[in-house]
Amino acid sequence: MKAYSGFVALCVMFGGLAARAQSAPAKPSGDTAKADVVAKAEIRDPRRAKLIADTQRMLALSREVQAAMAKSGPDTLSLATVKKVEELQKLAATVKAEMSKLP
């Protein structure tokens, strides 16, 4: 479990930073705003749209992991939380690889 603790801390930090970056006033809230961003990006470049969707999924997963850790404590991780962290790791690797391919 200690192998995940550093990564989980990074995910929690990423979730907090991404939440602050997304909290700009005068933006429509909810899933419609996310769908609009993805739809506009899909028109321009489908790869960017996938990156946006993957990044939004990473943010949602990091928030879920952060909430689960707040409930259970930093030394205990449930199996569901570990699976979310593994999915987050895979998404992070995918996003990193795709970002390096962008012009």
C-alpha positions as CSV (number, residue, x, y, z in Angstrom):
1,M,0.0,0.0,0.0
2,K,2.9,2.4,0.5
3,A,3.7,2.3,-3.2
4,Y,0.3,4.0,-3.8
5,S,0.6,6.6,-1.0
6,G,2.9,8.9,-3.0
7,F,0.8,8.6,-6.1
8,V,-2.4,9.1,-4.2
9,A,-1.0,12.2,-2.7
10,L,-0.1,13.5,-6.1
11,C,-3.6,12.7,-7.3
12,V,-5.1,14.5,-4.4
13,M,-2.9,17.5,-5.1
14,F,-3.8,17.4,-8.9
15,G,-7.4,17.3,-8.0
16,G,-7.1,20.4,-5.8
17,L,-5.1,22.3,-8.4
18,A,-7.4,21.4,-11.3
19,A,-10.4,22.3,-9.3
20,R,-9.0,25.8,-8.6
21,A,-8.1,26.2,-12.2
22,Q,-11.6,25.3,-13.3
23,S,-13.3,27.6,-10.8
24,A,-13.5,30.7,-13.1
25,P,-16.6,32.8,-12.7
26,A,-19.3,33.3,-15.5
27,K,-18.9,29.8,-16.9
28,P,-21.8,27.5,-17.2
29,S,-21.6,24.8,-14.6
30,G,-22.3,21.1,-14.8
31,D,-22.0,18.4,-17.4
32,T,-23.2,20.7,-20.2
33,A,-20.2,23.0,-20.0
34,K,-17.9,19.9,-20.1
35,A,-19.8,18.5,-23.1
36,D,-19.6,21.9,-24.9
37,V,-15.8,22.0,-24.4
38,V,-15.4,18.5,-25.7
39,A,-17.7,19.1,-28.6
40,K,-15.9,22.3,-29.7
41,A,-12.5,20.5,-29.4
42,E,-13.8,17.6,-31.4
43,I,-14.6,19.9,-34.3
44,R,-11.1,21.2,-34.4
45,D,-9.1,18.1,-33.5
46,P,-10.5,14.7,-32.3
47,R,-7.2,14.0,-30.4
48,R,-7.6,17.1,-28.4
49,A,-11.2,16.2,-27.6
50,K,-10.0,12.8,-26.3
51,L,-7.3,14.5,-24.2
52,I,-9.9,16.9,-22.7
53,A,-12.2,14.0,-21.9
54,D,-9.4,12.0,-20.3
55,T,-8.3,14.9,-18.3
56,Q,-11.8,15.5,-17.0
57,R,-12.0,11.8,-16.1
58,M,-8.7,12.1,-14.2
59,L,-10.1,15.1,-12.3
60,A,-13.2,13.2,-11.4
61,L,-11.2,10.1,-10.3
62,S,-8.8,12.2,-8.2
63,R,-11.7,13.8,-6.4
64,E,-13.3,10.4,-5.7
65,V,-9.9,9.1,-4.4
66,Q,-9.6,12.3,-2.2
67,A,-13.1,11.8,-0.8
68,A,-12.4,8.1,-0.1
69,M,-9.2,8.9,1.7
70,A,-10.9,11.5,3.8
71,K,-13.4,9.0,4.9
72,S,-11.1,6.1,5.6
73,G,-7.8,7.8,6.6
74,P,-4.4,8.0,4.9
75,D,-3.2,4.5,6.0
76,T,-6.2,2.5,4.7
77,L,-7.3,2.1,1.1
78,S,-10.2,0.0,0.0
79,L,-10.0,-2.2,-3.1
80,A,-12.3,0.2,-5.0
81,T,-10.0,3.1,-4.2
82,V,-6.9,1.1,-5.3
83,K,-8.7,0.3,-8.6
84,K,-9.5,4.0,-9.1
85,V,-5.9,4.9,-8.5
86,E,-4.7,2.2,-11.0
87,E,-7.2,3.7,-13.6
88,L,-5.9,7.1,-12.8
89,Q,-2.3,5.9,-13.4
90,K,-3.3,4.5,-16.8
91,L,-5.1,7.7,-17.8
92,A,-2.1,9.8,-16.7
93,A,0.3,7.7,-18.8
94,T,-2.1,7.9,-21.8
95,V,-2.5,11.6,-21.5
96,K,1.3,12.1,-21.1
97,A,2.0,10.0,-24.3
98,E,-0.7,11.8,-26.3
99,M,0.4,15.3,-25.1
100,S,3.9,14.6,-26.4
101,K,2.4,13.9,-29.9
102,L,0.6,17.2,-30.1
103,P,2.2,19.9,-32.3
